[in-house]
Amino acid sequence: MDTIQNFKSAPWIKQCWNLLKMKNKSEEILKQCKSLPKEEGTIDLDALINNSNSFPIPFPIDTVRLSELRKRKPVEKLLRNIESTYALVHERVLRQMANFLVFKREYGSSIERQLYKDMTVPEFVNRLLLKRAVTFMYPEDFYVLLTGERDSEGWESVGTLQQKAPLVLENCLSYDEMKLSSMLYVSGLTYCINDGRRRNSGVVEEEGVEEEAVIIGLIGPRFERHRKMDYEDVLITRDQNTVENGFGHANNTDSCLGVWRISSHQSDVYILTFIQRIEDFLRKGLINHVSDVNFSYIRVSDDVRGIFQQSSSKTVARKLISHEGHPKGGINIQLENREPSSKLSGEHAGKLLVMTYPWDGNAHPGNEFWIGSLTGSGDPAAACSTQVSELHNAHINTTLTRHTVRVAAEGGLLPIREYCLTHTQL
C-alpha cells in the first residue's frame, strides 16, 4: 500500500512531520485548557433565531435560515445540527497558537503585548472566530466590517503603532493572526436546500439532493496579497526571498515551488497528500468509518491521473486503496465532477455525505455572500445551499465557542480540554 511511490523523488513530497516542540511557557499556556469547563447547556432555537435577526449585516436570502427551515424541517433535527457544530484545529496548530501567544507577549508591539498578556488558547480561538471581517477579498483587501464600514487597504497596520480606526487590533484580526485563522476550521451537520452548484442562488430545489450532510469549512492559503500572510511563508520567489528582506542566502532557487496559483503541480500535491494520509490512517485503523473520498472539478496531471482506473461510465476515475483491516476492504478514491450535495445513488445510496466548502481566514462563512454576490465563487454557493451562514457564524451560533473546540490528534478527535489533560505534562 504505497500508491505514491513513483512520486517520492519530487521535492514537494514530504514525510509525516513530528509534533512541534514547545517551550515551557507554551506548555504552561496549554495547561490552562485543563480547567476549561465541560460542555454543557441547552440549545435554544428561538435564541439563535434572535441572534440571526440581530446580526448587523443583512442576509441577502432567507431560504437557508433557521426561521424559514423550522417551517418545513423537524425542530429536533435543527437543534441537532446546531449542537453538532464545533471549531476544529490540528494539534500542531494548537501548539503553534501557544507558541504565538508566548512570542507576541515578548516581541510584539505594545498594542499586541497588552492584548495577549493574559489570553488563553481557547480565548484566542474565540477571538479568531469573532473578530474577523464579514467580507474580505481581492488583492487590495476589500472589506466589510460588522459595523457595516467598508473600504480597502490598511490591514498591514493592524496591531502596530500605525493602526488607524476602524482597523484596530481590539476589533480586527492582524495579518499574523490570519495565518493561524486560516488553519482553524468549522464542522457540523447541515440541511441542504439544493445541490450546491455554483449558481444555485439559494433557490429551494430539494429533488435529487442529499437532504442532510456534514459540512466542513476549509481555508486555503491566500496569495493575493504579495509578501503578506501566507505568501511570505509559503512561496519562495526571487523578488521576495532575498537577504534584504531577511530571508538569508538561497542555495538552490531553481528548485523552488514558484507562485502557487500558476504552478502546474498544485492539484497533484493536493490529491497525493490526501492519498498519503489515507494510506497512513488505514494502517493505523483510524478511518474505518470512511468508505469513499471523491474529488470534484480538480484537474490533475496525466501522471497522477494514471494512478486511477477509468470506469465504464468514462466520467469517473477510481483507485481502491486496499487494506485488510478496513470493513470494506479499503477506501475508494475517485475523481468525479458532481455537485457538492447532489443525491448519493446506486452503490453510494444511504451513506453519510461529508463535504467541504471554501472559507477565508478573515471572513464570515460565505464571504461575498454578505454583499449580495451569490454566484461568484464556492463561498457564497455554500452559504446559499446549506446552513453555514448561521451555524458556522459564532455571533449567531453560541455553541460555536472555545468550550466546544475539537483537536485533531494522533489518536483521533478530542475536545480541547481532554486533549490538554492527556497531552501536556502534569
N, C-alpha and C positions, 0 to 999 in steps of 0.2 A: 504494500500500500504506500506507494511513493509516486504519485501522479506527476509531480513537477520535477522529477529527477533530471530531465533533459534541460531544465532551465536554471539549474543551480549555479551555473557559471556566470549568470547575469549579475551585474554589480548591485542590482536592486532586490535580489532575493536575500532575505535576512533570516537567521535562525531565531528561535524564541529568545526574547530578552529576559534577563534576570530582573528581579524587583529592584526598584530604586533604593539606594541606601539612604537612610535618614540620620540626620544629626540628632543629638539628644534633645535639642529644643523642638525639633519637628516631632519626635516621638512623644514628647510631653503634650504637644498640641493635640495629637491624635488620641491620647489617653483621655482627654476631656470628653470624647464622644461616649465613653463608658457610662457617664452619668446622664446621658440623654434619656428623657422619659420614654417608656414604651409607647407604641402607637395605641391610641385609644380615642373614644368619642364616637358619636353617631353622625351619620350623614344627613343633612337637612336639605332636601331638594329645593324647597322654596327659598332657602337662604342663598343657594348657589344661583338660582334664577335672579334673585335680587342683586347679587354681585354682578351678574352679567348685565342686567339693566342699568347698573350704576357704573359700568366700565366707561371711562371718559371718552373713548373713541367709538363712534357709532359702528355697528355691524352693517356691512353692505348688503347682507342677505340674512333671512331669519330661518330658513328651512333646516339648518343644521343645529339650531339652538334648542336647549332643553325645554324652553317654553313651548316650542312647536312639537318637538318629539314626544312630549308627555301626552299629547292628544292622540297619538296612534301607537305608542310603544308602552310595554308594561313598566310601571314605575320601579318595580324591584330590579329590573334589568338596567334601567338608567342609573339607579343607585349603585348597582354592581360595577358599572363602567366607571363611575366617579371614584369609587373606593379602590379600584384596581390600578389607578394611575399613580405613578411614582417616578421620581428622578433616578437616573441610572448613571453610575460612574465606574470606570475600571479602577482596580486597586492601585495601579501605577499612577493614575491621575489623582486619586485621593491623596496619595503620598506626596505628589507634586504640589497639591494645594497646601499641604502643611509646610513644605519647603518654601513655597511662595510667601506665606504669611511671615515666616521667620526672616526671609530675605528682605521683604518690604519694611519690617519693623526696624531693621538695622540700616538698610541702604536706601530706602525710599525717600521721596520728598517729605517735607514737613507735613504736608497735607495727607500723604499716604501713611506716614507713621502714626498720625493721630487717629486715622480711621481704623487701622488694623491692629492697634496696640493690644486690645483685649478680645479681638474677634476669634471665634472658634471656627473650625472647618464647617460644621453644619450651618452656622450663621453665614459663612462665606457662600455656601451653596444657595441659601435663601437669597442672598444679595444678587447672585448671578441670575436667578430666576425672576427677581422682582425689579431690578434696576436697569434692565435692558430697554432699548428704544422699542417703539411699536413697529416701525418700519425702518430698515437700514439697508441701503443698496447703492450700486453704481460706484465707479472709481472715485467720484468726488464725495462719497459718503453722504448721500442724500438721506435725511432722517425725518421721522415724525416722532415726537415725544408724547408721553402720557398727558402732558399739559395741552397737547394739540399744536404746540410750536413745531414748525418745520423749516428746514434750511439745509445747507450743505457745508462741508468742511468743519474744521475746528476740533475734531476728536483727538488729534495728536497732543493737544494741550491738556486734556482731562487728567487731573491728578498732579499737574505741575503748578508751579507758581504763576504760570502764564494763563491758566484756565480762566474762561470767561463764561458767565451765565448766558444761556441756561445749561451749558455743557460743563457741569462741575461734578467732581467725584462723589459728592454726597448723594447725587441723584442719578448719575450715569456711570456706565462701565468705562474703564480705561482700555486702551489698546492691549495692555498687558493682561488685563482680566479677560478680555475677549478670547485670548489664546486658550485659556482654561475653560471658558464658557463653551467654546466650540467642541470640547470633549465631554460635555455634560449633556446627556440625552434624557428623553422622557418616553415612558412606555405605558400603555394601558389598553383596555378593551374599548371598542367603539361600535356604534351603529354606522352603517354605510348607506347613504341615501341614493347613491348612483355608483357606477363602476369606476369613478375616479379619473376618467380620461381628462386630458389636458384642458379641454374647453367645456367642462361639464357645467360650470356657472351656477352650481347649487340647485339645479333642477332635479326634482324628485323623480327618479326612474328606477324603481326597485326590482323590476323584472330582469332576470339574468344577472343579478347582483348577489354577492355574498353579504348577507344582511349584517352579520356580526363578525368582527375580526379583532386581532391585536394590532395596534399601530404604534410604531416607534419613530420618534423624530430624531434623525441623524444629521450631523453637520459636517460638511466637507471643508477643506482648507479654503481660505479666502485669499486670492492672489490679485484681486482687482486693484488694491492699494499698494503701489510699489514701495518696497523697503519697509513695510509696516505689517503688523500682525503675523500671519503665517508665512507671508512672503519672505521675511528676513530670516526665519528659522528653517524653512523647508527648501527653498530654492537656492541653488548655487549658480550665480551668474557673474559674468566678467565685470559688470559695472558695479555690482553690489559688494561682492566678496573680495574686497581689497584691503590692503594694510591700512589705508587712510580711514576706512570705515570700521576698523578694529577687528577684522577677521583673520589677520595673520597671513602667512605665506601659504599659497596653494601648491601642492606637489604635483597634481595632475588634473588640471582644469578640463582636459578633454574628456575625462570620464564622468563629468557631472551630468546631472539629470536635465539641466536646462529648464526652460519655462514649462511648468507642468501642463498647462492647458493646451499647449501646442505640441506636447510630447506624444509621439505615436504609441508609446508603450503604456500610457496611463491606464487604459481599460484592462490591459494584460495584467498589470500589477494588481488591480482590483480583484479580478477573477482568481488569479493564482494565490493571492493572500487568503481569500476565502477557502480555497481548496486546501491550502497548507494547514489552516487552523482546523478545518473539518477533520482532516486525517488525524491530527494530533488529539482532538477531542474524542474521536471514535476510539482510538487506542486507550484512552483514559475512561471510557464509558460515560462521558458527560452529556452526550446528546442522543440518548436512545429514544427520546420523545420527538425527534425530528425525522421526518421521512423524506422530504424533498426541499431543495433550495433552487429557486428559479431566478434568473437574471433577465430583466426585460429591457429592451431598447439599449443594449450595450454592444458596441462594435468592438470586436477583438481581432487580433492579427490572425493570419492563416495558421501560424504555428500553434497558437492557443486553441483555435477552433479545431485543430487536428486532434486535440485531446478528446473531443466529443464525437459521438457517432450520430449521424443524421438519421432521424426516424423516417418512417414510411410517409408521414404527412409532409415532409420537407420543410415544415415550419418550426420544428422542434429539434434541437441538437442535445443529446443526452450523454451523461457519463455516470455510471454507477461506481461509487467508491465503496467497495466491499469490505465488510467486517463481520466475522462470525458472531461476535457478541451483540450485534445490533438486532432488534426484534424483526426487522425487515431484511436482514442480511446486508445492510449498508444503506447509504444515503444517495438518492438520485439527484445529481446536479444537472440542470438543464438551462438552455438558452431558448427562451420563447417570449415573443413580444405579445404580452397580454396586458390588459388594463389592470390597475392595481387591485381593485375589489370586484372584478368580474367573477361570475359564479364558478366555483370549482365543480367540475363534472367528470363523468367517466370514472377512471381509477382514483381520482382525487376527491370525489364527492364525499362529503361528511368530515373531511379533515379541517382542522382549525387553521385559518389563514392568518399568517403573521406578515405584515407589510411594513415597509419603511417609507418615509417621506422626507424631502429636503427641508431642513430648518436653517437657522442662522444664529451665530453666537451672540448677536446683538439685536435680535428682533423677536417679536412675539410670533407664535405659530401662524403661518400664512403670509407674513411679511407684507408684500404689496397688496395682499387681500384687504388690508386696513385702509388703503387709499382708493379702493374700488376697482383695482386692476385684478380681475378674476381669472384671466386666461393666459397670463404672461409666462408662467413657469409652473413647476411642480408644487411650489409652496402654496399658492392660492388654490390650486387644483385640489390639494389635500384638505384645505380648510373649507372648501365648497362641497366636499363629499363625505366628510367624517366629522367627528365631534372635537377635533383638536383645537379649534379656535376658542373653545370654552374649557375643555378638560385639561389641555396642556398649558393653560394660562393660569399662573399661580395667583394672579389677582382675583380670579373667579373661582377656581377650584382650590379650596383651602386645604384639601388633603394632599395637595402637591406642595410639600413643605420639607424642611430639614428633618423632621421626625420620620418621614417615610422614604428617605433616600436608600437605594439598594446599591451594593458594591459587587461588581463582577470580579470574583476572586478565583483562585485556582480550584477550590472545591465547589464552586457554584455561586449562586446569587444569594447574598446575605444582607440583612438590614444593617445599616451603618453601625448601630450600637453593638450588634452581635459581632460584626467584623472586628471592631476595635477591642472587644473583650477577648477575642481569640487570636488576634494577630499583632498585638502590642505586648511588650513585656510588662509584668506587674511592677 
